[in-house]
Amino acid sequence: MTSTDTAAAAAPVSVEQLRRRGWRGRLAVLGPAFVAAVAYVDPGNFATNFSAGAGYGYLLVWVIVVANLMAMLIQSLSAKLGLATGRNLPELCREHLTPWRNRFMWAQAELVAIATDLAEVIGGAVALHLLFGIPLFTGGVITGVIAFVLLGLQSRGHRPFERAIVFLLAIIMVGLVSTLLRTDVDGPALAAGLVPGFDGVGSLVLATGILGATVMPHVIYLHSALTQGRLVARSPEDTRFLLRVGRTDIALGMGVAGLVNLSMLVVAAALFAGTDVPGTDTLEGIFAGLGTELDAVAAYGFAIALLASGFASSGVGTYAGQVIMAGFLRRRIPLLLRRLLTLAPALLVLGVGIDPTQALVLSQVVLSFGIPFALVPLVWLTARREVMGDLVNHRVTTTAAVVVAAVVVGLNAFLIWEAFVA
């Protein structure tokens, strides 16, 4: 039985019954977007957002806001694709692409899954080292095991897994937003940061890194799988209900992710910008800087949030890897084997002593390469009536999605150029 089958089988009531339950019925449908939201607050975001605030103050606040709005649109299209078709994005790519294109899509998506796990495991390992002094390699193993345990909850249906992820997401939010509330924020400077602008090529590169760390290709594949067959609409009223609740789910889930990302940048801007605090371009330096500029509570709140991020996002990333292989190739491998395959590169990086923050940056470059291969098919498929039926995108939605895709692809092409050519 696939994870989708399990989710569908676990649904105890019909959509019509949920509609009649009012707010309780709506609450029962929420969840997929919160799983997706974890990918938007993964350890890569910690590195880029704190670096942006420390280096440029409030200048790039608008990038966080724009990236979050883009994420809402992209994830809403992915969720709607699964709801409308009963299939996920990799499955639909297999159906509508030639075999060799489908194989290429699978290969790059697997590379994205490995790069994703690299960032998540490194983040968890660094957090364990900061909190308990555990060696990085051992911390990587522990992170991998915890992610495997989280995935094991899927055998009990979609709800236990979603609740565990929401719990970890709440820890991330509390750990960072509580520090924001205790920080002396420059209100006028924060407001000025909402106006788009850059300060040289360095700020443009960092803004692109923020975008690359925010719009994650693996979760574009995953969100469509989280909604496919979860609840079956048997009438137009059912469909409209699921769409409405899905939009609420995305607004709440992505809203939490946006608040967390904004908290990181604003805290760094308030505490580190224009100071001589060393090492704020590394996770270890941020931890030390928070302890120096604020207090130990802030430092350990950061580390605990980073740990929860590593655990949750690693589990979600491995889940996405399952969806990718099953969808593109119609093949599945044992969960333990997949966990080991994606964990091995991260453990190799930690074992040979490569700088963790530099490895995180490299993983974001790889993820940037994978974004167009997830985003362009998503826009193409959701704009086709023969695929989506009555849920096909409105012309305005398609236009907005094309603009977003063009911006994301263009900026990430610039990031790759800067990384390998400039």
C-alpha positions in Angstrom: 0.0 0.0 0.0 1.4 3.4 -1.0 1.5 6.4 1.4 -1.4 7.9 -0.7 -3.4 4.8 -0.3 -2.8 4.8 3.4 -3.9 8.4 3.7 -7.1 7.8 1.7 -7.9 4.6 3.6 -7.4 6.5 6.9 -10.0 9.1 6.1 -12.9 8.3 8.5 -15.6 10.5 7.0 -16.7 11.9 3.7 -16.1 15.5 2.5 -19.9 16.1 2.8 -19.7 15.1 6.5 -16.8 17.4 7.1 -18.6 20.3 5.4 -21.5 19.8 7.9 -19.1 19.9 10.9 -18.4 23.6 10.3 -15.0 24.8 11.7 -14.2 21.3 13.1 -14.5 19.8 9.7 -12.3 22.5 8.2 -9.7 21.9 10.9 -9.7 18.1 10.0 -8.7 19.0 6.5 -5.8 21.3 7.4 -2.3 19.8 7.4 -0.6 19.4 4.0 0.6 23.0 3.8 2.2 22.8 7.2 4.2 19.8 6.1 5.3 21.7 3.0 6.0 24.8 5.1 8.8 22.9 6.9 10.8 23.0 3.7 10.6 26.8 3.7 12.3 27.0 7.2 15.0 24.4 6.7 18.6 25.0 7.9 19.5 26.6 4.5 17.1 29.4 5.4 18.8 29.9 8.8 22.1 30.5 7.1 20.9 32.8 4.3 18.4 34.9 6.4 20.8 35.6 9.3 23.6 36.4 6.8 21.3 38.8 5.0 20.3 40.6 8.2 23.8 40.8 9.5 25.3 42.0 6.3 22.7 44.4 5.0 20.4 45.2 7.9 16.8 45.5 7.0 17.5 46.1 3.3 16.3 42.7 2.1 13.1 42.4 4.2 11.1 42.8 1.0 12.8 39.7 -0.5 11.4 37.6 2.4 7.9 39.0 1.8 8.0 38.5 -2.0 9.5 35.0 -1.7 6.7 34.1 0.7 4.0 35.3 -1.6 5.6 33.4 -4.4 5.7 30.3 -2.2 1.9 30.7 -1.5 1.1 30.8 -5.2 3.4 27.9 -6.1 2.2 25.6 -3.3 -1.4 26.4 -4.1 -0.9 25.3 -7.7 0.8 22.0 -6.5 -2.0 21.3 -3.9 -4.7 22.0 -6.6 -3.0 19.7 -9.0 -3.2 16.8 -6.6 -6.8 17.6 -5.8 -8.0 18.0 -9.4 -6.2 15.0 -10.9 -5.8 12.5 -8.0 -2.2 12.2 -9.2 1.0 14.0 -8.1 3.4 16.1 -10.2 6.0 13.3 -10.9 3.2 10.9 -12.0 1.8 13.5 -14.4 5.2 14.2 -15.8 5.6 10.5 -16.5 2.3 10.5 -18.3 2.9 13.6 -20.4 6.6 13.6 -21.1 8.6 11.3 -23.5 10.5 8.5 -21.7 13.9 10.1 -22.0 12.7 13.4 -20.7 11.0 11.6 -17.8 14.2 9.8 -17.0 16.1 13.1 -17.0 13.5 14.7 -14.8 13.8 11.8 -12.3 17.6 12.0 -12.3 17.7 15.7 -11.5 14.9 15.3 -8.9 16.9 12.7 -7.1 19.9 15.0 -7.1 17.7 17.7 -5.6 16.5 15.2 -2.9 20.1 14.4 -2.0 21.0 18.1 -1.8 18.0 18.7 0.3 19.0 16.0 2.8 22.5 17.4 2.8 21.3 20.7 4.2 18.8 19.2 6.6 21.2 16.6 8.1 24.0 19.2 8.4 21.6 21.6 10.2 20.6 19.0 12.7 24.2 17.9 13.3 25.3 21.5 13.9 22.4 22.0 16.3 23.2 18.9 18.3 26.9 20.0 18.5 25.9 23.5 19.7 23.5 22.1 22.3 25.3 19.1 23.6 28.8 19.1 22.1 28.0 16.0 20.0 30.5 15.4 17.2 29.1 16.5 13.8 29.2 13.0 12.3 27.4 11.5 15.2 24.9 14.3 15.1 24.3 13.6 11.4 23.5 9.9 12.2 21.1 10.9 15.0 19.3 13.3 12.7 19.0 10.6 10.1 17.5 8.2 12.6 15.0 10.7 13.9 13.9 11.5 10.4 13.4 7.7 9.8 11.3 7.5 12.9 9.1 10.4 11.7 8.5 8.7 8.4 7.5 5.5 10.2 4.5 7.4 11.5 3.1 7.3 7.9 2.1 3.7 8.5 -0.6 5.0 10.9 -2.1 7.3 8.3 -1.4 10.9 7.3 -2.5 12.5 10.6 0.2 11.2 13.0 3.0 12.3 10.6 1.4 15.7 10.1 0.9 16.3 13.8 4.6 15.5 14.5 5.7 17.9 11.8 3.3 20.7 13.1 4.8 20.2 16.6 8.3 20.6 15.3 7.2 23.6 13.2 5.8 25.2 16.4 9.1 24.7 18.2 10.9 26.5 15.3 8.4 29.4 15.5 8.6 29.7 19.2 12.4 29.5 19.3 12.8 32.4 16.8 9.7 34.6 17.2 10.3 34.7 21.0 13.7 36.2 20.3 12.3 38.7 17.9 9.8 39.9 20.6 12.8 40.5 22.9 14.8 42.4 20.3 14.9 46.2 19.9 13.7 46.5 16.3 14.1 49.7 14.4 10.6 50.2 13.2 11.3 52.9 10.5 14.2 50.9 9.1 12.0 47.8 9.0 9.3 49.7 7.1 11.9 51.0 4.7 13.1 47.5 4.1 9.7 46.7 2.5 10.7 48.9 -0.5 12.5 46.9 -3.1 16.2 47.7 -3.5 19.8 46.4 -3.5 23.2 47.6 -2.4 25.6 46.2 -4.9 26.1 42.8 -6.4 26.7 41.2 -3.0 23.1 42.0 -1.8 21.7 40.7 -5.1 23.5 37.4 -4.7 22.3 37.1 -1.1 18.7 38.0 -2.2 18.9 35.2 -4.8 20.2 32.8 -2.1 17.2 33.7 0.1 14.9 32.9 -2.8 16.7 29.7 -3.5 16.5 28.7 0.1 12.8 29.6 0.2 11.3 28.1 -3.0 12.2 24.4 -2.7 11.8 22.1 -5.7 11.3 18.9 -3.7 8.3 20.3 -1.8 6.7 21.4 -5.1 6.6 17.7 -6.0 5.5 16.7 -2.5 2.5 19.0 -2.0 0.7 17.5 -4.9 1.1 14.1 -3.3 -0.1 15.3 0.1 -3.5 16.3 -1.4 -4.0 13.5 -4.0 -6.6 11.1 -2.9 -6.5 12.4 0.7 -10.2 13.2 0.5 -12.3 12.5 -2.6 -14.7 15.2 -3.7 -18.0 13.6 -4.9 -19.8 16.8 -5.8 -19.1 20.4 -6.9 -19.8 21.5 -3.3 -17.2 19.1 -2.0 -14.6 20.4 -4.5 -15.3 24.1 -3.6 -15.0 23.2 0.1 -11.7 21.4 -0.4 -10.4 24.3 -2.4 -11.4 26.9 0.2 -9.9 24.9 3.0 -6.8 24.3 1.0 -6.3 28.0 0.5 -6.7 28.5 4.2 -4.2 25.7 4.9 -1.7 27.4 2.6 -2.2 30.8 4.0 -1.6 29.6 7.5 1.2 27.2 6.7 3.1 29.6 4.5 2.3 32.5 6.8 4.0 30.7 9.7 7.0 30.0 7.4 7.2 33.7 6.4 7.0 34.9 10.0 9.9 32.6 10.9 12.0 33.7 8.0 11.3 37.4 8.7 12.2 36.8 12.4 15.6 35.5 11.4 16.5 38.4 9.2 15.1 41.1 11.5 16.9 39.7 14.6 20.1 39.6 12.7 19.6 43.1 11.4 18.9 44.5 14.9 21.7 42.7 16.7 24.5 42.2 14.2 24.3 44.8 11.4 26.9 47.5 11.7 28.7 45.7 14.5 32.0 43.9 14.7 30.4 40.6 15.9 32.6 38.0 14.2 31.4 34.9 12.3 27.8 35.8 11.7 28.0 34.2 8.3 28.1 30.7 10.0 25.6 28.9 12.1 28.2 28.6 14.9 28.9 32.3 14.7 25.2 33.2 14.9 24.8 31.0 18.0 27.7 32.7 19.7 26.7 36.2 18.5 23.1 35.8 19.9 24.6 34.8 23.3 26.9 37.8 23.3 24.5 40.5 21.9 21.3 39.3 23.7 21.6 36.4 26.1 22.0 32.6 26.4 18.2 32.1 26.1 18.3 33.6 22.6 21.3 31.5 21.6 19.8 28.2 22.8 16.4 29.2 21.3 18.2 29.5 18.0 19.9 26.1 18.4 16.7 24.3 19.5 14.8 25.8 16.5 17.7 24.7 14.2 17.5 21.2 15.7 13.7 21.0 15.1 14.2 22.3 11.6 16.8 19.6 10.8 14.7 16.8 12.2 11.5 17.9 10.5 12.9 18.9 7.1 14.9 15.8 6.9 11.8 13.7 7.3 9.9 15.7 4.8 12.8 15.6 2.4 12.9 11.8 2.5 9.2 11.6 2.0 9.6 13.8 -1.1 12.2 11.3 -2.3 9.7 8.5 -2.1 7.2 10.5 -4.1 9.8 11.3 -6.7 10.9 7.8 -7.4 7.4 6.2 -7.3 6.0 8.9 -9.5 8.7 9.2 -12.2 9.7 5.5 -12.3 6.7 3.6 -10.8 9.3 2.0 -8.5 9.6 2.0 -4.8 12.5 0.9 -2.6 12.5 0.1 1.1 12.3 3.2 3.3 15.4 2.3 5.2 17.4 1.9 1.9 16.2 5.3 0.7 17.1 6.9 4.0 20.6 5.4 3.8 21.1 6.5 0.2 20.2 10.2 0.9 22.0 10.2 4.2 25.3 8.9 2.9 26.5 12.1 1.1 25.7 14.2 4.2 27.6 11.9 6.5 30.5 11.9 4.0 30.6 15.7 4.1 30.6 15.7 7.9 33.1 12.8 8.2 35.8 14.5 6.0 35.5 17.8 7.9 34.1 20.1 5.2 32.8 23.3 6.6 29.1 22.8 7.4 28.0 26.3 6.4 29.9 26.1 3.1 28.2 22.8 2.4 24.9 24.4 3.2 25.6 27.1 0.6 26.5 24.5 -2.0 23.4 22.6 -1.4 21.3 25.7 -2.0 23.0 26.1 -5.4 22.1 22.6 -6.4 18.5 23.2 -5.2 18.5 26.4 -7.4 19.4 24.3 -10.4 16.4 22.0 -9.7 13.7 24.7 -9.3 12.8 25.3 -13.0 12.4 21.5 -13.6 9.7 21.4 -10.9 8.2 24.8 -11.5 7.8 24.9 -15.2 5.9 21.6 -15.5 3.7 22.6 -12.6 2.6 25.8 -14.4 2.3 24.0 -17.7 0.1 21.2 -16.3 -2.2 23.4 -14.2 -2.9 25.6 -17.2 -4.2 22.6 -19.3 -7.9 22.0 -19.1 -7.5 18.4 -20.3 -5.4 17.8 -17.2 -7.2 19.9 -14.6 -10.8 19.9 -15.8 -12.9 22.6 -14.2 -10.0 23.4 -11.8 -7.8 24.7 -14.6 -6.0 27.9 -13.8 -7.7 31.2 -14.6 -5.8 33.2 -17.2 -4.8 35.7 -14.5 -3.4 32.9 -12.3 -1.5 31.4 -15.2 0.0 34.8 -16.1 1.0 35.4 -12.5 2.5 31.9 -12.3 4.5 32.4 -15.5 5.9 35.7 -14.2 6.9 34.0 -10.9 8.5 31.1 -12.8 10.4 33.5 -15.0 11.7 35.5 -12.0 12.6 32.4 -10.0 14.4 30.8 -12.9 16.2 34.0 -13.9 17.4 34.7 -10.4 18.6 31.2 -9.8 20.4 31.2 -13.1 22.2 34.3 -11.8 23.1 32.5 -8.6 24.5 29.6 -10.5 26.5 32.0 -12.7 27.9 33.7 -9.6 28.8 30.4 -8.0 30.6 28.8 -10.9 31.6 31.5 -13.5 31.9 34.9 -11.9 
